[in-house]
Amino acid sequence: MSFFEKLFGSFSDKELKRINPLKDKVLALEPEMAKLTDDELRAKTDEFKQRYQNGETLDQLLPEAFATCREAAWRVLGMRHYRVQIIGGIVAIVFAIFVKQIRKLFPDIVTGTVIFTIGLSLYPTAIRYMAGGSGHPEFGGLKNWFIALLTFAVVLFLNNFTKGVLKLGSLFFGIIVGYVVSLFMGMVDFTNVMNTTSIIAFPQLMHFKIEFAPAACASLAIVYAVNAVQTIGDLTSTTVGGMDRVPTDNELQGGILVQGVASIVGAFFGALPTASYSQNVGIVTMNKVVNRVIFAVSAAVLLIAGLIPGLSAALTTIPQCVIGGATLSVFAQIAMTGVRLFTKDGMTARKTTVVGMSVALGVGITQVSGCLQGPGIPAWINTVFGSSSVVVATIMAIILNLTLPPEE
């Protein structure tokens, strides 16, 4: 094998050789799964549990289990992986073109409600991380909470009692302290780093065949339109928190447009859909750093990490309890940015109704699992509204703001 093949191809080739047999087994089971009734498909879960208890390994169960999930996703959502996000990206671009007209629906009271709900929706994520992360064998253990609270304390101290570089880099230095202590406590796992064999790995173009299923395209079009609404909240929170102003129409349009284009391009490389990633909003709110050069450098770091498996693997060694401890204050900043926006001219009875009812319905629905999956409710309702408190709160805030009588 030549130097260039070792440099560029070995990781991808080995991964494909490892995964392709599994993929073929899954696809071969598709006709068999399609013959099952809905009840028989649901019963597969108990069957897998019993077979596992009887001695079958997870690797042995994996192809059939994945084939079951694939069939269930097709019946409920009508979706196949990656293909339909192209349509979603197009919807995002169309949404961006008309954002100037749509923005009229987002005065401060609505936008503030959206941002506040985004912050609230992230709190469970931070707590889950602080406890060790879902699936962690010691989830909720003392060591996880000790590291999380230590990291949180360092971030809190640097952000409130120091100046200059220490204050601006409070999150970074907090993560470093948490990581070093975790290392000495034996909580850092370098297995993924040691298993990395190649220096550079490029994504494969058109690894997944592009297909357009009408039902799936319609479902994801709705999801992308709703996601664009959340992006308005994220961009507004960024400019309000970092620059003390709301974004211009051109800034909103550009942000949503690029998000749609990135999703379309990513689909051809098997990448996940692009989102505005609300977690990062609080970082800008904390350090007030809004600079295109810095953002470009940050994007370059992510790009390099995506192309260098060793660097990506190294980043994953950061324990989730460290991340949780660092991000708790970030998420709090997002919520408080929303409060600042809708209380700018004081709180009134009308504002209390719009904000309170919208947040109550949005957060309440997501906290009651399965509340939108009962008889007579289409599956897409739960897909769009049952998993995101931001979506429900946004729609409710818009409706209430348009229908309630104005202040006297």
C-alpha positions as CSV (number, residue, x, y, z in Angstrom):
1,M,0.0,0.0,0.0
2,S,1.4,3.5,-1.0
3,F,2.0,6.4,1.4
4,F,-1.1,8.3,0.1
5,E,-3.3,5.2,0.4
6,K,-2.2,4.9,4.0
7,L,-2.7,8.7,4.5
8,F,-6.1,9.1,3.0
9,G,-7.8,5.8,2.5
10,S,-7.2,3.2,5.2
11,F,-9.7,4.4,7.8
12,S,-12.6,4.8,5.5
13,D,-11.8,1.5,3.7
14,K,-11.7,-0.4,6.9
15,E,-14.8,1.2,8.2
16,L,-16.7,0.4,5.0
17,K,-15.5,-3.2,5.0
18,R,-16.6,-3.6,8.6
19,I,-20.0,-2.0,8.1
20,N,-21.1,-3.2,4.7
21,P,-21.7,-6.8,5.8
22,L,-24.0,-5.5,8.5
23,K,-25.8,-3.2,6.1
24,D,-26.3,-6.1,3.7
25,K,-27.8,-8.3,6.5
26,V,-30.1,-5.5,7.5
27,L,-31.3,-4.9,3.9
28,A,-31.8,-8.6,3.4
29,L,-34.2,-8.7,6.3
30,E,-36.4,-6.0,4.8
31,P,-38.9,-8.3,3.0
32,E,-39.3,-10.4,6.1
33,M,-40.0,-7.3,8.3
34,A,-42.4,-5.9,5.8
35,K,-44.6,-9.0,6.2
36,L,-45.0,-8.5,9.9
37,T,-48.2,-6.8,11.3
38,D,-47.8,-3.8,13.6
39,D,-48.4,-5.9,16.7
40,E,-45.8,-8.5,15.6
41,L,-43.3,-5.7,14.9
42,R,-43.9,-4.3,18.4
43,A,-43.5,-7.7,19.9
44,K,-39.9,-7.9,18.5
45,T,-38.7,-5.8,21.5
46,D,-39.7,-8.4,24.0
47,E,-38.3,-11.2,21.7
48,F,-34.9,-9.5,21.6
49,K,-34.8,-9.1,25.3
50,Q,-35.6,-12.8,25.8
51,R,-33.0,-13.9,23.2
52,Y,-30.4,-11.8,24.9
53,Q,-31.2,-13.3,28.3
54,N,-30.9,-16.8,26.6
55,G,-27.3,-16.1,25.6
56,E,-27.4,-14.3,22.2
57,T,-24.9,-11.5,22.0
58,L,-25.7,-7.9,21.0
59,D,-23.7,-8.3,17.8
60,Q,-25.8,-11.3,16.8
61,L,-29.0,-9.4,17.5
62,L,-27.9,-6.1,15.9
63,P,-28.8,-6.8,12.2
64,E,-32.4,-8.0,13.0
65,A,-32.9,-5.2,15.6
66,F,-31.8,-2.5,13.2
67,A,-34.0,-4.0,10.5
68,T,-36.9,-3.8,12.9
69,C,-36.2,-0.2,13.8
70,R,-35.9,0.6,10.1
71,E,-39.2,-0.9,9.3
72,A,-40.9,0.8,12.3
73,A,-39.4,4.2,11.2
74,W,-40.8,3.7,7.7
75,R,-44.3,2.8,8.9
76,V,-44.5,5.6,11.5
77,L,-42.5,8.4,9.8
78,G,-42.2,7.3,6.2
79,M,-38.5,8.3,6.3
80,R,-35.3,6.8,5.1
81,H,-31.9,8.0,6.3
82,Y,-30.4,11.2,4.8
83,R,-32.4,11.2,1.5
84,V,-35.3,13.4,2.5
85,Q,-33.1,16.2,4.1
86,I,-32.5,17.6,0.6
87,I,-36.2,18.6,0.4
88,G,-35.9,20.0,3.9
89,G,-32.9,22.1,2.9
90,I,-34.9,23.5,0.0
91,V,-37.8,24.4,2.4
92,A,-35.3,26.2,4.6
93,I,-34.0,28.3,1.6
94,V,-37.6,29.2,0.6
95,F,-38.3,30.2,4.3
96,A,-35.2,32.4,4.2
97,I,-36.3,34.2,1.0
98,F,-39.6,35.2,2.7
99,V,-38.1,35.8,6.2
100,K,-38.7,39.6,5.9
101,Q,-42.5,39.0,5.6
102,I,-42.5,36.3,8.3
103,R,-40.5,38.4,10.8
104,K,-43.6,40.5,11.4
105,L,-44.9,37.6,13.4
106,F,-41.9,37.9,15.8
107,P,-42.1,41.0,17.9
108,D,-40.0,41.1,21.1
109,I,-42.7,39.3,23.2
110,V,-42.8,36.4,20.8
111,T,-39.0,36.2,20.2
112,G,-38.4,36.5,23.9
113,T,-40.7,33.7,24.6
114,V,-39.0,31.5,22.0
115,I,-35.5,32.2,23.5
116,F,-36.7,31.7,27.0
117,T,-38.2,28.3,26.0
118,I,-35.0,27.3,24.2
119,G,-33.1,27.9,27.5
120,L,-35.6,25.9,29.5
121,S,-35.5,23.1,27.0
122,L,-31.7,22.8,27.4
123,Y,-31.7,22.4,31.2
124,P,-32.5,18.7,31.2
125,T,-29.6,18.2,28.7
126,A,-27.1,19.9,31.1
127,I,-28.3,17.9,34.1
128,R,-28.1,14.7,32.1
129,Y,-24.6,15.5,31.2
130,M,-23.7,16.4,34.8
131,A,-24.9,13.0,36.0
132,G,-22.6,11.3,33.5
133,G,-24.6,11.1,30.3
134,S,-27.3,8.7,29.1
135,G,-26.1,5.1,29.2
136,H,-23.1,5.8,31.5
137,P,-22.6,2.8,33.8
138,E,-22.3,5.1,36.8
139,F,-25.0,7.6,35.8
140,G,-25.9,9.8,38.7
141,G,-22.8,8.6,40.7
142,L,-20.9,10.7,43.1
143,K,-17.8,11.0,40.9
144,N,-19.8,12.4,38.0
145,W,-21.4,15.0,40.2
146,F,-18.2,16.0,41.9
147,I,-16.5,16.7,38.5
148,A,-19.6,18.4,37.2
149,L,-19.9,20.7,40.2
150,L,-16.1,21.4,40.2
151,T,-16.2,22.4,36.6
152,F,-19.3,24.6,37.2
153,A,-17.6,26.3,40.2
154,V,-14.5,27.1,38.1
155,V,-16.6,28.6,35.3
156,L,-18.7,30.5,37.7
157,F,-15.7,31.9,39.6
158,L,-13.7,32.9,36.4
159,N,-16.8,34.5,34.8
160,N,-17.7,36.6,37.8
161,F,-14.5,37.3,39.7
162,T,-11.8,37.7,37.0
163,K,-11.2,39.9,34.0
164,G,-9.6,39.7,30.6
165,V,-8.6,36.4,29.2
166,L,-9.6,34.4,32.2
167,K,-13.1,35.8,32.1
168,L,-13.5,35.4,28.3
169,G,-12.2,31.9,28.5
170,S,-14.0,30.8,31.6
171,L,-15.7,27.9,29.8
172,F,-12.4,26.7,28.2
173,F,-10.5,26.9,31.5
174,G,-13.3,25.2,33.4
175,I,-13.3,22.3,31.0
176,I,-9.5,22.0,31.3
177,V,-9.7,21.8,35.1
178,G,-12.5,19.3,35.0
179,Y,-10.7,17.2,32.3
180,V,-7.4,17.1,34.3
181,V,-9.2,16.1,37.5
182,S,-11.2,13.4,35.6
183,L,-7.9,12.1,34.2
184,F,-6.4,11.6,37.6
185,M,-9.7,10.0,38.8
186,G,-9.5,7.4,36.0
187,M,-12.7,8.7,34.2
188,V,-11.1,9.4,30.8
189,D,-11.3,6.6,28.2
190,F,-8.7,6.7,25.4
191,T,-10.0,3.5,23.7
192,N,-11.3,5.4,20.6
193,V,-8.0,7.2,20.2
194,M,-6.0,4.0,20.4
195,N,-8.3,2.3,17.8
196,T,-7.8,5.1,15.3
197,T,-5.5,3.9,12.5
198,S,-5.5,6.6,9.8
199,I,-4.2,10.2,9.8
200,I,-6.9,11.7,7.5
201,A,-10.3,10.4,6.4
202,F,-12.5,12.1,3.8
203,P,-16.3,11.6,3.6
204,Q,-17.6,9.5,0.8
205,L,-19.7,11.2,-1.9
206,M,-23.1,9.6,-2.5
207,H,-22.5,6.7,-0.1
208,F,-26.3,6.6,0.4
209,K,-28.5,6.4,-2.7
210,I,-30.7,9.5,-3.1
211,E,-34.4,8.7,-3.1
212,F,-37.4,10.9,-2.6
213,A,-40.4,9.5,-0.8
214,P,-43.3,11.9,-0.9
215,A,-44.6,11.2,2.6
216,A,-41.1,11.6,4.1
217,C,-40.4,14.7,2.1
218,A,-43.7,16.3,3.4
219,S,-42.9,15.4,7.0
220,L,-39.3,16.7,6.9
221,A,-40.5,19.9,5.1
222,I,-42.6,20.7,8.1
223,V,-39.7,19.9,10.4
224,Y,-37.4,22.2,8.5
225,A,-39.9,25.0,8.5
226,V,-40.3,24.7,12.2
227,N,-36.5,24.5,12.7
228,A,-36.2,27.8,10.7
229,V,-38.5,29.4,13.3
230,Q,-36.2,28.2,16.1
231,T,-33.2,29.5,14.1
232,I,-34.8,33.0,14.3
233,G,-34.9,32.6,18.0
234,D,-31.2,31.4,18.2
235,L,-29.9,34.2,16.0
236,T,-31.9,36.8,17.9
237,S,-30.6,35.5,21.2
238,T,-27.1,35.6,19.8
239,T,-27.3,39.3,18.8
240,V,-29.3,40.4,21.8
241,G,-26.9,38.7,24.2
242,G,-23.7,39.5,22.4
243,M,-24.4,42.8,20.7
244,D,-27.4,44.3,22.6
245,R,-29.6,44.5,19.5
246,V,-31.9,42.3,17.4
247,P,-30.6,40.9,14.1
248,T,-31.4,42.6,10.8
249,D,-33.5,41.1,8.1
250,N,-30.5,40.3,6.0
251,E,-28.7,38.6,8.9
252,L,-31.7,36.4,9.6
253,Q,-32.1,35.6,5.9
254,G,-28.4,34.8,5.5
255,G,-28.4,32.5,8.6
256,I,-31.4,30.5,7.5
257,L,-30.3,30.4,3.9
258,V,-26.8,29.0,4.7
259,Q,-28.5,26.4,7.0
260,G,-30.6,25.1,4.2
261,V,-27.7,25.0,1.7
262,A,-25.5,23.2,4.2
263,S,-28.2,20.6,4.7
264,I,-28.5,20.0,1.0
265,V,-24.8,19.6,0.5
266,G,-24.4,17.4,3.5
267,A,-27.0,15.0,2.2
268,F,-24.7,14.1,-0.7
269,F,-22.0,13.1,1.8
270,G,-24.2,11.2,4.3
271,A,-24.1,14.0,6.8
272,L,-26.8,14.9,9.3
273,P,-29.1,17.9,8.8
274,T,-27.7,21.3,9.8
275,A,-29.2,23.1,12.8
276,S,-28.4,26.3,14.6
277,Y,-27.5,24.4,17.7
278,S,-29.0,26.5,20.6
279,Q,-26.3,25.4,23.1
280,N,-23.7,27.7,21.5
281,V,-25.9,30.8,21.9
282,G,-25.2,31.0,25.6
283,I,-21.4,31.0,25.0
284,V,-21.7,34.3,23.0
285,T,-24.0,35.7,25.7
286,M,-21.4,34.9,28.3
287,N,-18.2,36.2,26.7
288,K,-19.7,38.8,24.3
289,V,-17.4,37.8,21.6
290,V,-19.0,38.3,18.2
291,N,-16.3,38.3,15.5
292,R,-16.4,36.7,12.1
293,V,-12.7,35.8,12.2
294,I,-13.1,33.9,15.5
295,F,-16.2,32.1,14.2
296,A,-14.3,31.2,11.0
297,V,-11.4,29.8,13.0
298,S,-13.8,27.8,15.1
299,A,-15.4,26.4,12.0
300,A,-12.0,25.5,10.7
301,V,-11.2,23.6,13.9
302,L,-14.4,21.6,13.5
303,L,-13.6,20.9,9.9
304,I,-10.1,19.7,10.7
305,A,-11.5,17.5,13.5
306,G,-13.9,16.0,11.0
307,L,-11.1,15.1,8.6
308,I,-8.6,13.9,11.3
309,P,-10.1,10.8,13.1
310,G,-7.5,11.0,15.9
311,L,-8.5,14.6,16.8
312,S,-12.2,13.7,16.7
313,A,-11.6,10.7,18.9
314,A,-9.5,12.9,21.4
315,L,-12.4,15.4,21.7
316,T,-14.8,12.5,22.6
317,T,-12.6,11.6,25.6
318,I,-13.9,14.7,27.5
319,P,-16.3,13.2,30.1
320,Q,-19.9,14.3,29.7
321,C,-20.0,15.4,33.3
322,V,-17.3,18.0,32.5
323,I,-19.4,19.3,29.6
324,G,-22.5,19.4,31.7
325,G,-20.8,21.4,34.4
326,A,-19.5,23.9,31.9
327,T,-22.7,24.3,30.0
328,L,-25.2,24.8,32.8
329,S,-24.4,28.5,33.2
330,V,-24.5,28.8,29.4
331,F,-28.0,27.5,29.1
332,A,-29.1,29.7,32.0
333,Q,-27.8,32.7,30.0
334,I,-29.9,31.8,27.1
335,A,-33.1,31.7,29.2
336,M,-32.3,35.0,30.9
337,T,-31.7,36.6,27.5
338,G,-35.3,35.7,26.6
339,V,-36.5,37.2,29.9
340,R,-34.6,40.4,29.2
341,L,-36.2,40.7,25.8
342,F,-39.9,40.3,26.8
343,T,-39.5,42.4,29.9
344,K,-37.7,45.3,28.1
345,D,-40.7,47.6,28.6
346,G,-42.0,46.0,31.8
347,M,-44.4,43.1,32.4
348,T,-48.1,43.6,31.8
349,A,-51.1,41.3,32.1
350,R,-51.0,40.7,28.3
351,K,-47.3,39.7,28.3
352,T,-47.8,37.4,31.3
353,T,-50.6,35.6,29.5
354,V,-48.7,35.2,26.2
355,V,-45.4,34.1,27.8
356,G,-46.9,32.0,30.6
357,M,-49.4,30.1,28.5
358,S,-47.0,29.5,25.6
359,V,-44.2,28.2,27.8
360,A,-46.6,26.1,29.9
361,L,-48.0,24.3,26.9
362,G,-44.7,23.9,25.2
363,V,-42.7,22.6,28.2
364,G,-45.7,20.6,29.5
365,I,-46.2,18.6,26.3
366,T,-42.5,17.5,26.2
367,Q,-42.5,16.4,29.8
368,V,-45.4,14.0,29.3
369,S,-44.2,11.2,27.1
370,G,-46.7,9.9,24.6
371,C,-49.3,12.6,25.2
372,L,-49.6,13.2,21.4
373,Q,-49.6,9.5,20.4
374,G,-53.1,8.5,21.3
375,P,-55.9,7.2,19.1
376,G,-56.8,9.5,16.2
377,I,-53.6,11.6,16.3
378,P,-51.4,11.2,13.2
379,A,-47.9,10.1,13.8
380,W,-46.5,13.3,12.2
381,I,-48.1,15.4,15.0
382,N,-45.9,13.8,17.6
383,T,-42.9,14.0,15.3
384,V,-43.2,17.7,14.9
385,F,-44.8,18.9,18.2
386,G,-44.1,16.2,20.7
387,S,-40.3,16.4,20.9
388,S,-39.6,20.1,21.0
389,S,-41.1,22.5,23.5
390,V,-39.8,25.4,21.4
391,V,-42.1,24.5,18.4
392,V,-45.3,24.5,20.5
393,A,-44.3,27.6,22.5
394,T,-43.5,29.5,19.3
395,I,-46.8,28.7,17.6
396,M,-48.8,29.4,20.8
397,A,-47.0,32.8,21.3
398,I,-47.7,33.9,17.7
399,I,-51.4,32.9,18.0
400,L,-51.9,34.6,21.4
401,N,-50.0,37.7,20.3
402,L,-52.2,38.1,17.2
403,T,-55.5,37.3,18.9
404,L,-55.4,38.9,22.3
405,P,-56.5,42.6,22.5
406,P,-53.6,45.1,22.7
407,E,-52.7,46.9,25.8
408,E,-54.9,49.9,26.6
